[in-house]
Amino acid sequence: MGYKCNDKLYLKLSAAIKNCNAFNMAFKNFSDLKTKIMAFFWYIEIMSFIDLTYLGNKWLEIKKQRMQNLLKIAPPDEALYREIMLSLGYPKNKVNFLELALILPYSEIKKLKDKHTIEKALLYRAGFINEKTDYQKISIFL
C-alpha cells in the first residue's frame, strides 16, 4: 500500500497527474493517490479511443465553411483580415476584435502608409486613445 519515495514510476505518474489539467479537473475529488493513478490509466485508455484526426478535420471543415460564407459577402483581402482579427481576439475577445475589423475595414487600412498610423487608427477606433491632432487629414479619424 505504501510507496517508496525513490520509486521512479510513482514519481513519474504523480508528476504527470499534477501536470494534466484536464485530468485534475475531471478527477479532482479523488484524494487517494493510488485511486488517482488507477483513474489516470483509465483516463489515458479512454483518451486513446478519441479520434483526434476526425476532430481536427471537423474543426477545419467548420473554419472552411465560415470562410466560404464570408467570401460571399466580402472581398478576399477583407475576409482574410476579418479572420485574422477574429483569431487575434482569442477566446475572450473574439467578438471585440471582429467588431474592430468591421469598424476599421481592410480597405481603410490599405490607405494608411506606415505601421505607426495603422496602430494609432486601430487604437483610436477601439476607443483606447482620443488623439486626433496629428491625424485630422485621415478620413478614418473623422
Secondary structure per residue as TSV (DSSP state, phi and psi in degrees):
chain	resnum	aa	ss	phi	psi
A	1	M	-	360.0	-42.6
A	2	G	-	-80.4	149.5
A	3	Y	-	-110.9	146.2
A	4	K	-	-84.3	145.0
A	5	C	T	-65.3	-26.4
A	6	N	T	-92.2	6.6
A	7	D	-	-69.9	111.3
A	8	K	H	-63.0	-40.4
A	9	L	H	-62.4	-43.8
A	10	Y	H	-60.4	-45.3
A	11	L	H	-64.7	-42.1
A	12	K	H	-65.4	-44.0
A	13	L	H	-66.4	-42.9
A	14	S	H	-65.8	-36.1
A	15	A	H	-67.0	-41.0
A	16	A	H	-64.3	-41.7
A	17	I	H	-64.7	-41.8
A	18	K	H	-65.4	-33.5
A	19	N	H	-87.5	-10.9
A	20	C	-	-93.6	94.6
A	21	N	H	-61.4	-42.4
A	22	A	H	-62.2	-41.4
A	23	F	H	-64.7	-45.8
A	24	N	H	-63.4	-35.3
A	25	M	H	-67.6	-40.3
A	26	A	H	-72.6	-34.6
A	27	F	T	-119.7	35.9
A	28	K	T	-67.5	-20.3
A	29	N	T	-84.6	-6.5
A	30	F	-	-83.8	112.2
A	31	S	-	-93.4	-29.6
A	32	D	S	-76.3	127.7
A	33	L	H	-64.2	-37.1
A	34	K	H	-62.9	-41.3
A	35	T	H	-65.8	-38.8
A	36	K	H	-64.5	-40.3
A	37	I	H	-65.0	-43.1
A	38	M	H	-63.2	-41.9
A	39	A	H	-66.5	-34.1
A	40	F	H	-63.3	-44.0
A	41	F	H	-62.1	-40.6
A	42	W	H	-63.2	-42.3
A	43	Y	H	-61.2	-45.6
A	44	I	H	-61.9	-41.5
A	45	E	H	-64.3	-43.0
A	46	I	H	-64.6	-44.4
A	47	M	H	-63.3	-28.4
A	48	S	H	-69.3	-19.4
A	49	F	H	-84.0	-17.2
A	50	I	S	-75.4	125.2
A	51	D	-	-85.1	98.4
A	52	L	H	-67.2	-29.6
A	53	T	H	-63.5	-43.9
A	54	Y	H	-61.7	-46.2
A	55	L	H	-63.4	-39.9
A	56	G	H	-64.2	-42.1
A	57	N	H	-65.5	-38.7
A	58	K	H	-63.9	-44.5
A	59	W	H	-61.1	-44.0
A	60	L	H	-66.0	-37.8
A	61	E	H	-63.2	-40.4
A	62	I	H	-63.5	-44.6
A	63	K	H	-63.1	-41.4
A	64	K	H	-62.2	-44.1
A	65	Q	H	-64.4	-40.4
A	66	R	H	-63.1	-41.3
A	67	M	H	-68.1	-38.4
A	68	Q	H	-63.0	-41.8
A	69	N	H	-64.9	-39.1
A	70	L	H	-66.6	-37.1
A	71	L	H	-68.1	-18.7
A	72	K	H	-72.6	-25.6
A	73	I	H	-115.1	-7.4
A	74	A	S	-140.6	151.4
A	75	P	-	-64.0	157.8
A	76	P	H	-55.0	-42.3
A	77	D	H	-62.2	-43.1
A	78	E	H	-66.3	-40.6
A	79	A	H	-63.3	-44.1
A	80	L	H	-64.6	-42.1
A	81	Y	H	-59.2	-44.3
A	82	R	H	-64.3	-40.7
A	83	E	H	-66.2	-39.6
A	84	I	H	-64.8	-44.7
A	85	M	H	-62.6	-40.7
A	86	L	H	-60.0	-43.1
A	87	S	H	-67.1	-36.4
A	88	L	H	-67.2	-20.1
A	89	G	T	-76.5	-13.1
A	90	Y	H	51.4	-170.7
A	91	P	H	-63.0	-38.8
A	92	K	H	-81.2	-24.9
A	93	N	H	-121.7	18.9
A	94	K	H	-55.0	-48.5
A	95	V	H	-64.0	-42.5
A	96	N	H	-63.4	-41.9
A	97	F	H	-70.7	-35.8
A	98	L	H	-65.4	-40.6
A	99	E	H	-62.7	-39.9
A	100	L	H	-63.8	-39.0
A	101	A	H	-64.7	-32.8
A	102	L	H	-77.3	-35.5
A	103	I	H	-70.1	-40.7
A	104	L	S	-120.0	84.8
A	105	P	-	-69.3	163.9
A	106	Y	H	-62.5	-33.1
A	107	S	H	-59.8	-33.1
A	108	E	H	-78.1	-36.6
A	109	I	H	-65.4	-35.4
A	110	K	T	-61.5	-27.4
A	111	K	T	-72.9	-23.2
A	112	L	-	-82.9	139.0
A	113	K	-	-93.3	-40.5
A	114	D	S	-114.6	160.2
A	115	K	H	-60.8	-39.3
A	116	H	H	-61.7	-42.3
A	117	T	H	-66.8	-40.6
A	118	I	H	-62.5	-44.2
A	119	E	H	-61.4	-46.0
A	120	K	H	-61.9	-40.4
A	121	A	H	-64.0	-43.6
A	122	L	H	-64.2	-44.3
A	123	L	H	-65.3	-38.5
A	124	Y	H	-65.2	-47.7
A	125	R	H	-66.5	-28.7
A	126	A	H	-78.4	-12.9
A	127	G	T	91.0	15.4
A	128	F	S	-88.5	-23.1
A	129	I	-	-132.0	157.0
A	130	N	-	-117.3	8.9
A	131	E	-	-71.4	123.7
A	132	K	-	-121.7	-9.8
A	133	T	G	-52.5	-55.3
A	134	D	G	-83.5	-5.9
A	135	Y	G	-119.9	26.3
A	136	Q	T	-62.1	-29.7
A	137	K	T	-77.2	-17.7
A	138	I	S	-86.6	126.7
A	139	S	G	-64.4	-26.3
A	140	I	G	-71.5	-17.5
A	141	F	G	-88.5	-10.3
A	142	L	-	-88.2	360.0
